[in-house]
C-alpha cells in the first residue's frame, strides 16, 4: 500500500512540465516539515536558479505557489507520507530535473 503512494506521486511528477517539477522541488526544499536527507539549501538554490532562467514570471514577480494546484496537490500527498517515502519521491524528482536539465539546457 505504501509503495502505491510513491508510485502515484512519481506518475504525477512524470506528467508535469519542467516548470511545475521545479516549483515542486523548490517547495520541498524549503519546507521544514519534511525529513529530506538531502542538502535542501543547496538544492533550493539550484532549482531556484534554473526556474529563474526558464520562467520570466518567477524571475520578475513574487509567486504565490498556491495558484499551482498540481504542485500543491503533490505537496499534500507528500505530507501524508513517511519520511522514507518522501525521500524516495524527492530522489526521483531531483534526478529527473537533473536529467532534463542536461538534455534541454
DAURMO-V256276 format. One record per pair of residues at least 4 apart in sequence whose ideal C-beta (glycine too) atoms are under 7 Angstrom apart, sorted by the first residue. I is the first residue (numbers start at 1). J is the second residue. Records with the same first field share a line. If there is no record, write none. Layout:
I = J + J
This chain:
2 = 85
3 = 7
4 = 8
5 = 9 + 77 + 81 + 85
6 = 10 + 85 + 88 + 89
7 = 11
8 = 12
9 = 13 + 74 + 77 + 78 + 89
10 = 14 + 89 + 92
11 = 15
12 = 16 + 74
13 = 21 + 92 + 93 + 96
16 = 20 + 21 + 70
18 = 22 + 54 + 100
19 = 23 + 51 + 54 + 55
20 = 24 + 68 + 70 + 71
21 = 25 + 93 + 96 + 97
22 = 26 + 47 + 50 + 51 + 97
23 = 27 + 51 + 65 + 68 + 71
24 = 28 + 71 + 74 + 93
25 = 29 + 43 + 47 + 93 + 94 + 97
26 = 30 + 44 + 47 + 48 + 51
27 = 31 + 65 + 71 + 75
28 = 34 + 36 + 78 + 90
29 = 40 + 43 + 44 + 47
30 = 44
33 = 79
34 = 78 + 86
35 = 83 + 86
36 = 40 + 86 + 87 + 90
37 = 87
38 = 43 + 90 + 94
39 = 43
40 = 44
41 = 45
42 = 46
43 = 47 + 94
44 = 48
45 = 49
46 = 50
47 = 51 + 97
48 = 52
49 = 53
50 = 54 + 101
51 = 55 + 58
52 = 58 + 59
55 = 59
56 = 60
57 = 61
58 = 63
65 = 71 + 72
66 = 72
68 = 72
69 = 73
70 = 74
71 = 75
72 = 76
73 = 77
74 = 78
75 = 79
78 = 86 + 89
81 = 85 + 86
83 = 87
84 = 88
85 = 89
86 = 90
87 = 91
88 = 92
89 = 93
90 = 94
91 = 95
92 = 96
93 = 97
94 = 98
95 = 99
96 = 100
97 = 101
98 = 102
99 = 103
100 = 104
101 = 105
